[in-house]
């Protein structure tokens, strides 16, 4: 029996859906992609399954949050550039607004006993969330000697040798390209490809959109911390392969140790808060930007004003590249799907990401389990319970975070 025809929505209907998705897209990329699969392919039939999977594969080999990029692509498929921009922005905007409020709470009232103890309970849960991500990605990725070697090498390189994350991505991609490639038979490249001039025009627009606002902010308020924020998070956006957990060690070490924008404890708190908000987990970078401005406001700006400007600039620099990568690359999806080497390179990068995530757990684990120079057995026990709850009983991350906060308050109130 043939499938029913697709239902193309009008722009207003699609916009309402993208806003609803932005408000409800909890659960990380897997949950967000599953929600779009159910809503857009099965229920509404706005896009068919082959196009959805082809777009998903394309987004998986791009840097940036794949679920947001998938929404951007489908928005473009339905209504062109305005549809892609609307879908991409609304996917992030509600979560960004919520996280902004939570960032202010952490910065302005983090020393209040109730808030402080809640954060203490969150920290071991964050370690469990990282361990769960490490297990899930590693189980799916580390098949064979080369992927395992890439993971171990990446861990050693970033944790003990101080290798920059972009270099690790490039080397792992090259290893995957040359050594993980499989013969998948001949592929037929579509005879007609979109003109290069379109891609160059959009790339030029992107350059103007990132340079002009950054220059205006620096001219108005001085370079610190805004120039470093724009430069650093733009660079991070282009190497965010494999999800937020891949780039977090790179961001955490730079933000805490190099720029000294925030403390390790504040960084852990930010990850916990980002886990409880809708939107992609990479929104945690907005939290980092908020604290950069809050802790280092330039002359003439209050801490809140500097934090707000820094948070907006961080999110702008983080998400603008992923939006433009989709708008530039969307017409090439069918052609790119015929290049199996890209998939092999991505396999190499994903294998290295396992080692990078392990270094994130190491970095945060030292700060949580040995905060005062002594082993915190209670924190270790909480992390183990949370890990079992997530892996064995499939308890959702936001629930684990809330329970951890409640435990922290109870621990310091009654124990």
C-alpha positions as a Python dict, from the first residue, in 0.01 Angstrom:
ca = {
    (1, 'X'): (0, 0, 0),
    (2, 'X'): (145, 340, -95),
    (3, 'X'): (210, 602, 169),
    (4, 'X'): (-14, 904, 198),
    (5, 'X'): (123, 1223, 41),
    (6, 'X'): (324, 1469, 247),
    (7, 'X'): (147, 1758, 415),
    (8, 'X'): (328, 2087, 356),
    (9, 'X'): (240, 2331, 637),
    (10, 'X'): (211, 2705, 593),
    (11, 'X'): (482, 2920, 752),
    (12, 'X'): (271, 3025, 1053),
    (13, 'X'): (184, 2663, 1137),
    (14, 'X'): (547, 2560, 1110),
    (15, 'X'): (656, 2853, 1328),
    (16, 'X'): (415, 2750, 1603),
    (17, 'X'): (556, 2399, 1592),
    (18, 'X'): (919, 2520, 1612),
    (19, 'X'): (831, 2733, 1915),
    (20, 'X'): (661, 2437, 2082),
    (21, 'X'): (963, 2220, 2009),
    (22, 'X'): (1193, 2483, 2158),
    (23, 'X'): (990, 2484, 2479),
    (24, 'X'): (973, 2104, 2513),
    (25, 'X'): (1298, 1969, 2366),
    (26, 'X'): (1443, 1818, 2681),
    (27, 'X'): (1636, 1493, 2681),
    (28, 'X'): (1948, 1570, 2481),
    (29, 'X'): (2002, 1509, 2109),
    (30, 'X'): (1869, 1153, 2109),
    (31, 'X'): (1540, 1261, 2265),
    (32, 'X'): (1515, 1571, 2049),
    (33, 'X'): (1575, 1377, 1727),
    (34, 'X'): (1325, 1111, 1835),
    (35, 'X'): (1068, 1384, 1903),
    (36, 'X'): (1113, 1529, 1553),
    (37, 'X'): (1097, 1183, 1398),
    (38, 'X'): (763, 1119, 1567),
    (39, 'X'): (619, 1466, 1506),
    (40, 'X'): (744, 1550, 1158),
    (41, 'X'): (770, 1210, 988),
    (42, 'X'): (510, 990, 1153),
    (43, 'X'): (236, 1222, 1281),
    (44, 'X'): (237, 1538, 1070),
    (45, 'X'): (413, 1390, 762),
    (46, 'X'): (586, 1717, 678),
    (47, 'X'): (892, 1526, 558),
    (48, 'X'): (940, 1165, 449),
    (49, 'X'): (1168, 912, 617),
    (50, 'X'): (1444, 905, 347),
    (51, 'X'): (1483, 1284, 355),
    (52, 'X'): (1482, 1283, 736),
    (53, 'X'): (1756, 1019, 758),
    (54, 'X'): (1961, 1177, 482),
    (55, 'X'): (1945, 1511, 664),
    (56, 'X'): (2034, 1347, 995),
    (57, 'X'): (2341, 1182, 846),
    (58, 'X'): (2446, 1517, 701),
    (59, 'X'): (2407, 1691, 1037),
    (60, 'X'): (2605, 1418, 1212),
    (61, 'X'): (2919, 1497, 1012),
    (62, 'X'): (2897, 1872, 1078),
    (63, 'X'): (3031, 2051, 1384),
    (64, 'X'): (2759, 2183, 1612),
    (65, 'X'): (2443, 2052, 1782),
    (66, 'X'): (2301, 1798, 1539),
    (67, 'X'): (1940, 1817, 1666),
    (68, 'X'): (1926, 2194, 1619),
    (69, 'X'): (2086, 2159, 1278),
    (70, 'X'): (1833, 1892, 1181),
    (71, 'X'): (1549, 2128, 1277),
    (72, 'X'): (1718, 2404, 1076),
    (73, 'X'): (1746, 2179, 772),
    (74, 'X'): (1382, 2070, 786),
    (75, 'X'): (1276, 2433, 831),
    (76, 'X'): (1480, 2518, 520),
    (77, 'X'): (1329, 2225, 332),
    (78, 'X'): (978, 2350, 411),
    (79, 'X'): (1015, 2726, 373),
    (80, 'X'): (1360, 2814, 248),
    (81, 'X'): (1603, 3038, 433),
    (82, 'X'): (1338, 3206, 650),
    (83, 'X'): (1210, 2863, 756),
    (84, 'X'): (1560, 2741, 841),
    (85, 'X'): (1644, 3052, 1043),
    (86, 'X'): (1311, 3038, 1228),
    (87, 'X'): (1348, 2670, 1317),
    (88, 'X'): (1712, 2707, 1422),
    (89, 'X'): (1656, 3014, 1639),
    (90, 'X'): (1340, 2888, 1810),
    (91, 'X'): (1506, 2555, 1886),
    (92, 'X'): (1754, 2742, 2108),
    (93, 'X'): (1584, 3062, 2226),
    (94, 'X'): (1354, 2929, 2504),
    (95, 'X'): (1633, 2726, 2665),
    (96, 'X'): (1871, 3021, 2637),
    (97, 'X'): (1623, 3243, 2820),
    (98, 'X'): (1575, 2987, 3099),
    (99, 'X'): (1949, 2930, 3137),
    (100, 'X'): (2009, 3304, 3153),
    (101, 'X'): (1783, 3325, 3458),
    (102, 'X'): (1949, 3024, 3619),
    (103, 'X'): (2294, 3170, 3549),
    (104, 'X'): (2195, 3490, 3728),
    (105, 'X'): (2067, 3287, 4023),
    (106, 'X'): (2397, 3099, 4045),
    (107, 'X'): (2608, 3414, 4013),
    (108, 'X'): (2408, 3647, 4238),
    (109, 'X'): (2287, 3399, 4499),
    (110, 'X'): (2524, 3104, 4468),
    (111, 'X'): (2654, 3166, 4820),
    (112, 'X'): (2306, 3151, 4976),
    (113, 'X'): (2289, 2831, 5185),
    (114, 'X'): (1990, 2688, 5000),
    (115, 'X'): (2142, 2744, 4657),
    (116, 'X'): (2493, 2641, 4762),
    (117, 'X'): (2380, 2312, 4912),
    (118, 'X'): (2164, 2237, 4609),
    (119, 'X'): (2470, 2280, 4387),
    (120, 'X'): (2673, 2051, 4613),
    (121, 'X'): (2414, 1781, 4554),
    (122, 'X'): (2418, 1841, 4179),
    (123, 'X'): (2791, 1793, 4132),
    (124, 'X'): (2817, 1414, 4179),
    (125, 'X'): (2512, 1372, 3955),
    (126, 'X'): (2698, 1562, 3683),
    (127, 'X'): (2986, 1314, 3713),
    (128, 'X'): (2735, 1030, 3668),
    (129, 'X'): (2586, 1201, 3361),
    (130, 'X'): (2933, 1230, 3207),
    (131, 'X'): (3005, 864, 3288),
    (132, 'X'): (2676, 761, 3128),
    (133, 'X'): (2758, 959, 2813),
    (134, 'X'): (3103, 797, 2807),
    (135, 'X'): (2952, 450, 2832),
    (136, 'X'): (2686, 504, 2568),
    (137, 'X'): (2914, 667, 2312),
    (138, 'X'): (3200, 426, 2380),
    (139, 'X'): (2980, 119, 2344),
    (140, 'X'): (2855, 243, 2009),
    (141, 'X'): (3189, 365, 1878),
    (142, 'X'): (3485, 162, 2002),
    (143, 'X'): (3473, -140, 1774),
    (144, 'X'): (3819, -250, 1665),
    (145, 'X'): (4175, -162, 1752),
    (146, 'X'): (4199, 172, 1569),
    (147, 'X'): (3898, 336, 1741),
    (148, 'X'): (4021, 216, 2084),
    (149, 'X'): (4371, 349, 2009),
    (150, 'X'): (4224, 683, 1901),
    (151, 'X'): (4026, 711, 2225),
    (152, 'X'): (4325, 629, 2446),
    (153, 'X'): (4554, 861, 2252),
    (154, 'X'): (4304, 1146, 2268),
    (155, 'X'): (4271, 1105, 2646),
    (156, 'X'): (4648, 1114, 2698),
    (157, 'X'): (4694, 1400, 2453),
    (158, 'X'): (4437, 1634, 2607),
    (159, 'X'): (4480, 1535, 2971),
    (160, 'X'): (4856, 1501, 3009),
    (161, 'X'): (5015, 1661, 2701),
    (162, 'X'): (4790, 1966, 2675),
    (163, 'X'): (4715, 1905, 2307),
    (164, 'X'): (4457, 2150, 2167),
    (165, 'X'): (4118, 1998, 2093),
    (166, 'X'): (4105, 2127, 1731),
    (167, 'X'): (4430, 1940, 1660),
    (168, 'X'): (4286, 1621, 1809),
    (169, 'X'): (3979, 1656, 1585),
    (170, 'X'): (4193, 1704, 1273),
    (171, 'X'): (4424, 1411, 1348),
    (172, 'X'): (4137, 1177, 1440),
    (173, 'X'): (3947, 1276, 1127),
    (174, 'X'): (4253, 1209, 912),
    (175, 'X'): (4308, 868, 1072),
    (176, 'X'): (3943, 780, 1015),
    (177, 'X'): (3958, 905, 657),
    (178, 'X'): (4255, 686, 566),
    (179, 'X'): (4226, 384, 793),
    (180, 'X'): (3857, 336, 874),
    (181, 'X'): (3735, 365, 517),
    (182, 'X'): (3534, 75, 382),
    (183, 'X'): (3458, -3, 21),
    (184, 'X'): (3091, 81, -19),
    (185, 'X'): (3075, 33, -394),
    (186, 'X'): (3036, 296, -657),
    (187, 'X'): (2820, 596, -591),
    (188, 'X'): (2638, 808, -841),
    (189, 'X'): (2692, 1177, -783),
    (190, 'X'): (2399, 1391, -897),
    (191, 'X'): (2479, 1556, -1229),
    (192, 'X'): (2362, 1897, -1113),
    (193, 'X'): (2509, 2053, -803),
    (194, 'X'): (2413, 2390, -658),
    (195, 'X'): (2641, 2669, -776),
    (196, 'X'): (2941, 2752, -561),
    (197, 'X'): (2855, 3121, -584),
    (198, 'X'): (2559, 3070, -349),
    (199, 'X'): (2778, 2912, -83),
    (200, 'X'): (3038, 3188, -116),
    (201, 'X'): (2770, 3455, -86),
    (202, 'X'): (2632, 3301, 234),
    (203, 'X'): (2983, 3259, 375),
    (204, 'X'): (3046, 3629, 316),
    (205, 'X'): (2719, 3718, 491),
    (206, 'X'): (2824, 3500, 787),
    (207, 'X'): (3161, 3676, 809),
    (208, 'X'): (2991, 4016, 817),
    (209, 'X'): (2737, 3899, 1078),
    (210, 'X'): (3006, 3778, 1317),
    (211, 'X'): (3260, 4058, 1262),
    (212, 'X'): (3034, 4364, 1272),
    (213, 'X'): (2856, 4299, 1607),
    (214, 'X'): (3181, 4191, 1775),
    (215, 'X'): (3360, 4501, 1650),
    (216, 'X'): (3075, 4722, 1771),
    (217, 'X'): (3080, 4570, 2121),
    (218, 'X'): (3459, 4596, 2148),
    (219, 'X'): (3453, 4957, 2024),
    (220, 'X'): (3184, 5050, 2277),
    (221, 'X'): (3308, 4868, 2587),
    (222, 'X'): (3668, 4762, 2525),
    (223, 'X'): (3818, 4427, 2428),
    (224, 'X'): (3802, 4244, 2762),
    (225, 'X'): (3635, 3999, 2791),
    (226, 'X'): (3431, 4037, 2471),
    (227, 'X'): (3700, 3989, 2207),
    (228, 'X'): (3823, 3668, 2370),
    (229, 'X'): (3463, 3546, 2401),
    (230, 'X'): (3383, 3602, 2034),
    (231, 'X'): (3709, 3452, 1913),
    (232, 'X'): (3715, 3153, 2148),
    (233, 'X'): (3352, 3043, 2110),
    (234, 'X'): (3355, 3089, 1734),
    (235, 'X'): (3656, 2858, 1722),
    (236, 'X'): (3485, 2611, 1956),
    (237, 'X'): (3174, 2610, 1735),
    (238, 'X'): (3373, 2485, 1439),
    (239, 'X'): (3526, 2190, 1629),
    (240, 'X'): (3217, 2070, 1818),
    (241, 'X'): (3207, 1727, 1656),
    (242, 'X'): (3038, 1450, 1853),
    (243, 'X'): (2816, 1665, 2073),
    (244, 'X'): (2862, 1904, 2363),
    (245, 'X'): (3052, 1654, 2579),
    (246, 'X'): (3327, 1644, 2316),
    (247, 'X'): (3406, 2015, 2334),
    (248, 'X'): (3343, 2065, 2707),
    (249, 'X'): (3694, 1958, 2823),
    (250, 'X'): (3843, 2206, 2578),
    (251, 'X'): (3609, 2482, 2696),
    (252, 'X'): (3639, 2395, 3066),
    (253, 'X'): (4019, 2397, 3069),
    (254, 'X'): (4040, 2719, 2870),
    (255, 'X'): (3765, 2898, 3065),
    (256, 'X'): (3890, 2788, 3407),
    (257, 'X'): (4267, 2777, 3366),
    (258, 'X'): (4358, 3005, 3076),
    (259, 'X'): (4100, 3284, 3084),
    (260, 'X'): (4002, 3232, 3452),
    (261, 'X'): (3646, 3329, 3373),
    (262, 'X'): (3503, 3098, 3639),
    (263, 'X'): (3603, 2830, 3890),
    (264, 'X'): (3584, 2451, 3840),
    (265, 'X'): (3290, 2438, 4083),
    (266, 'X'): (3104, 2705, 3887),
    (267, 'X'): (3173, 2515, 3563),
    (268, 'X'): (3021, 2197, 3708),
    (269, 'X'): (2717, 2394, 3826),
    (270, 'X'): (2671, 2526, 3474),
    (271, 'X'): (2666, 2179, 3323),
    (272, 'X'): (2407, 2069, 3578),
    (273, 'X'): (2186, 2368, 3501),
    (274, 'X'): (2215, 2314, 3128),
    (275, 'X'): (2098, 1955, 3175),
    (276, 'X'): (1771, 2083, 3325),
    (277, 'X'): (1681, 2331, 3051),
    (278, 'X'): (1529, 2270, 2708),
    (279, 'X'): (1751, 2304, 2406),
    (280, 'X'): (2091, 2162, 2315),
    (281, 'X'): (2338, 2092, 2595),
    (282, 'X'): (2593, 2316, 2422),
    (283, 'X'): (2393, 2603, 2578),
    (284, 'X'): (2625, 2548, 2875),
    (285, 'X'): (2867, 2771, 2682),
    (286, 'X'): (2625, 3059, 2735),
    (287, 'X'): (2660, 3001, 3110),
    (288, 'X'): (3039, 3019, 3075),
    (289, 'X'): (3006, 3345, 2883),
    (290, 'X'): (2770, 3483, 3147),
    (291, 'X'): (3026, 3419, 3421),
    (292, 'X'): (3306, 3565, 3209),
    (293, 'X'): (3120, 3896, 3206),
    (294, 'X'): (2996, 3869, 3564),
    (295, 'X'): (3342, 3802, 3709),
    (296, 'X'): (3532, 4040, 3478),
    (297, 'X'): (3309, 4337, 3391),
    (298, 'X'): (3480, 4619, 3200),
    (299, 'X'): (3483, 4970, 3341),
    (300, 'X'): (3148, 5140, 3304),
    (301, 'X'): (2937, 4823, 3303),
    (302, 'X'): (2773, 4653, 3599),
    (303, 'X'): (2833, 4283, 3653),
    (304, 'X'): (2483, 4201, 3531),
    (305, 'X'): (2510, 4417, 3219),
    (306, 'X'): (2851, 4271, 3133),
    (307, 'X'): (2724, 3918, 3200),
    (308, 'X'): (2417, 3972, 2983),
    (309, 'X'): (2620, 4110, 2695),
    (310, 'X'): (2877, 3831, 2728),
    (311, 'X'): (2606, 3562, 2739),
    (312, 'X'): (2436, 3697, 2426),
    (313, 'X'): (2770, 3724, 2243),
    (314, 'X'): (2861, 3369, 2346),
    (315, 'X'): (2535, 3220, 2218),
    (316, 'X'): (2560, 3427, 1901),
    (317, 'X'): (2915, 3304, 1831),
    (318, 'X'): (2824, 2945, 1922),
    (319, 'X'): (2506, 2898, 1719),
    (320, 'X'): (2556, 3127, 1420),
    (321, 'X'): (2814, 2893, 1258),
    (322, 'X'): (2590, 2587, 1288),
    (323, 'X'): (2300, 2780, 1139),
    (324, 'X'): (2503, 2895, 840),
    (325, 'X'): (2662, 2554, 787),
    (326, 'X'): (2312, 2416, 730),
    (327, 'X'): (2199, 2703, 510),
    (328, 'X'): (2516, 2673, 302),
    (329, 'X'): (2524, 2294, 288),
    (330, 'X'): (2154, 2206, 266),
    (331, 'X'): (2137, 2205, -116),
    (332, 'X'): (2440, 1971, -120),
    (333, 'X'): (2292, 1705, 109),
    (334, 'X'): (2218, 1452, -166),
    (335, 'X'): (2565, 1494, -312),
    (336, 'X'): (2746, 1481, 25),
    (337, 'X'): (2560, 1159, 107),
    (338, 'X'): (2757, 993, -174),
    (339, 'X'): (3093, 1057, -3),
    (340, 'X'): (3156, 764, 234),
    (341, 'X'): (3498, 899, 333),
    (342, 'X'): (3326, 1174, 531),
    (343, 'X'): (3149, 909, 737),
    (344, 'X'): (3482, 735, 798),
    (345, 'X'): (3643, 1060, 912),
    (346, 'X'): (3352, 1119, 1148),
    (347, 'X'): (3395, 769, 1292),
    (348, 'X'): (3755, 855, 1373),
    (349, 'X'): (3654, 1183, 1537),
    (350, 'X'): (3379, 1013, 1740),
    (351, 'X'): (3626, 752, 1866),
    (352, 'X'): (3863, 1026, 1981),
    (353, 'X'): (3570, 1202, 2147),
    (354, 'X'): (3536, 906, 2386),
    (355, 'X'): (3884, 979, 2519),
    (356, 'X'): (3806, 1350, 2540),
    (357, 'X'): (3490, 1283, 2742),
    (358, 'X'): (3694, 1063, 2976),
    (359, 'X'): (3927, 1359, 3035),
    (360, 'X'): (3623, 1572, 3121),
    (361, 'X'): (3519, 1315, 3383),
    (362, 'X'): (3873, 1315, 3521),
    (363, 'X'): (3881, 1696, 3539),
    (364, 'X'): (3545, 1728, 3713),
    (365, 'X'): (3593, 1417, 3927),
    (366, 'X'): (3899, 1565, 4094),
    (367, 'X'): (3704, 1882, 4174),
    (368, 'X'): (3405, 1692, 4317),
    (369, 'X'): (3543, 1382, 4485),
    (370, 'X'): (3856, 1549, 4630),
    (371, 'X'): (3729, 1903, 4680),
    (372, 'X'): (3902, 1953, 5016),
    (373, 'X'): (4198, 1725, 4961),
    (374, 'X'): (4012, 1427, 5107),
    (375, 'X'): (3799, 1166, 4936),
    (376, 'X'): (3426, 1245, 4964),
    (377, 'X'): (3274, 900, 4995),
    (378, 'X'): (2920, 1036, 5004),
    (379, 'X'): (2969, 1217, 4674),
    (380, 'X'): (3112, 900, 4518),
    (381, 'X'): (2814, 700, 4642),
    (382, 'X'): (2569, 957, 4502),
    (383, 'X'): (2745, 947, 4166),
    (384, 'X'): (2727, 565, 4156),
    (385, 'X'): (2357, 563, 4247),
    (386, 'X'): (2283, 824, 3981),
    (387, 'X'): (2481, 629, 3722),
    (388, 'X'): (2290, 309, 3796),
    (389, 'X'): (1960, 499, 3790),
    (390, 'X'): (2041, 640, 3448),
    (391, 'X'): (2186, 329, 3286),
    (392, 'X'): (1981, 53, 3445),
    (393, 'X'): (1648, 222, 3514),
    (394, 'X'): (1655, 486, 3236),
    (395, 'X'): (1575, 773, 3473),
    (396, 'X'): (1577, 1097, 3274),
    (397, 'X'): (1863, 1339, 3332),
    (398, 'X'): (1649, 1635, 3445),
    (399, 'X'): (1494, 1414, 3713),
    (400, 'X'): (1837, 1299, 3832),
    (401, 'X'): (1951, 1659, 3853),
    (402, 'X'): (1648, 1766, 4058),
    (403, 'X'): (1686, 1468, 4295),
    (404, 'X'): (2055, 1547, 4334),
    (405, 'X'): (1976, 1908, 4428),
    (406, 'X'): (1719, 1794, 4684),
    (407, 'X'): (1965, 1546, 4830),
    (408, 'X'): (2229, 1818, 4858),
    (409, 'X'): (1992, 2041, 5054),
    (410, 'X'): (1888, 1753, 5280),
    (411, 'X'): (2249, 1638, 5335),
    (412, 'X'): (2369, 1973, 5459),
    (413, 'X'): (2053, 2041, 5658),
    (414, 'X'): (2028, 1715, 5850),
    (415, 'X'): (2360, 1530, 5825),
}
